[in-house]
Amino acid sequence: MMLIFGLMLLLQTAACLDRFCSFNQSDPCYTALGYKLTLLMVLDTSEYDLKIHKRINNDIDDPVCRVKHGTMRMTECDLYNNRPEVTVINGILIINRVIRADSGIYRLILTDHSWTTVTSGDLQVIVEAPIGSVEVSIICSSSGVMRVFCSSEGDQLLYSWTLNGDPLMDGNSSIDLDERTDGNISCSVKNHVSHAQKTIRLKPCPGANTATVTSSVTSAVTSSTQTSECVSVVFVLVWCFQLMVLLGLLGAFHIYMRHTSGEKQEDQKVRKRRFREGHEHTAEDS
């Protein structure tokens, strides 16, 4: 089971920038720029003609693609013209390399053989550039502040920081620390389609007095420190309880073995005494 879970996680990680969306989902479809988008239109491809309408001005001039049932190929399209990386296979629209222009609101209309509209639905597609490499830099100011900067390429970036594994209460691309701060600081960057992280080693700024404890980050990591301490106490208590149970079992086993050994020795003594008495009676009779 663990092997299967690991393989599934590995496959998911390897293909994390390729996106799968469906027209029946209520949330927007976030897709990565330059990567693959698989868009489910309909499961049963034998009953309907499909029309994909990109809503721009909501008029007849908006681009449309039509897919004929049976062949399930785009028979008429002014939306994906001259793009061989766009295909339709069994009711699934596949864009092997997403571009910025693929963003927008799409309406899927299904019609039956009598040209009657069966159903329609809208889907918002949002293209985001994935996270690039993350860079972290440090500047020591003359006012006793260590300012740490984080930068990366990508769209709609969200930042988070940790110091020695404890989260810092700051979501900006830069953070101010005391000049005496020492340890490992990590900057995590994410958006809807990807995430990345960079960890560097902090050292006190030149000339800083390292004898005092960093105060600017104490309040930010208090809750995490308390949580870690609680987890540690629970772990120690559980470990002690398990040790007590183990020692109790060993003590009971030792007592049982001594009792059993004592009974065997007593039984051997009784047998020897009976054996001697038997020999003595035999000798008297003779």
Secondary structure, DSSP 4 states (H G I P E B T S, - for coil): -HHHHHHHHHHHHHTTTSEEEETT-SS-EEEETTS-EEEE--S--SS-EEEEEEESSSSTTS-EEEE-TTT-SEEEESSSTT-TTEEEETTEEEESS--GGG-EEEEEEEE-TT--EEEEEEEEEEEEPPP---EEEEEE-TTSEEEEEEE--SSS-EEEEEETTEEES--SSEEEEETT--EEEEEEEE-SS-EEEEEEEE-PPTT--TTSPP-TTHHHHHHHHHHHHHHHHHHHHHHHHHHHHHHHHHHHHHHHHHHHHHHHHHHHHHHHHHHHHHHHHHHHH-
